[in-house]
Amino acid sequence: MVDDLEILSELPNGVLVLDLLTASATHSEVGKLNLWISGELSEWLKREVLKDNIDMSMLNCVTLSVAIDTDKVKTHKKKVVMFHFDCRTEIVTDSKKYVGCLNEVSRWHTRLRT
């Protein structure tokens, strides 16, 4: 996860979309990314679906969209970054769409490279 934050520290503000069915990540400003969290969340989804006896083929789309803003708190970004996350999850089946939101999640990240 720390490596993911280091990667995100280098990027402009934007929206990160994690596709939990394909374990892929795409940033609105830079395109596809290789992030650890993509695979981790995809594996978590598979465990939860199995645990709850849900047919995975019923899921058309499962995404986590994260609006990332690193400018809400001014820092010396070469040393520390304050991430502000606004998260939206969508699960789509043939018959229904489920949406969840979590706003104003913040996380400090001390840079590995200075």
C-alpha positions, -999 to +999 in steps of 0.1 A: +000+000+000+028+024+007+041+019-028+007+028-041+007+060-021+041+068-035+029+062-070-002+084-064+020+111-048+036+117-082+003+121-100-020+152-105-053+153-087-079+133-105-102+103-102-088+068-097-111+040-109-105+005-096-123-023-115-127-051-089-137-077-116-105-072-137-082-060-109-073-029-130-067+007-121-071+038-143-063+074-134-084+101-151-053+122-160-026+095-167-044+063-177-037+028-166-017+022-134-002-009-118-014-007-082-012-033-054-046-023-041-063-033-074-054-069-070-060-069-032-096-055-036-103-079-064-093-109-042-113-095-013-144-093-036-139-129-047-137-141-010-168-121+000-188-134-030-178-170-022-186-165+015-220-150+007-228-177-019-232-152-047-228-162-083-199-141-095-213-142-131-242-121-119-219-091-113-217-070-145-196-042-130-179-036-096-160-003-093-145+019-067-140+054-079-118+076-058-115+114-063-080+122-051-071+157-039-036+164-025-041+202-024-065+206+005-037+209+030-005+226+017+026+205+024+061+201+011+051+174-013+086+161-017+085+150+019+049+145+029+016+144+011-019+148+026-044+128+005-081+136+006-102+108-008-139+109-018-150+073-026-179+059-046-186+022-051-209+008-077-221-028-080-242-035-111-262-066-119-287-072-146-315-061-123-301-036-099-274-010-093-260-006-057-241+026-048-222+036-017-202+067-009-176+076+017-164+112+017-136+132+034-112+103+041-077+117+047-044+100+049-009+114+056+019+098+036+056+104+044+075+102+011+100+074+007+120+095-018+130+130-007 
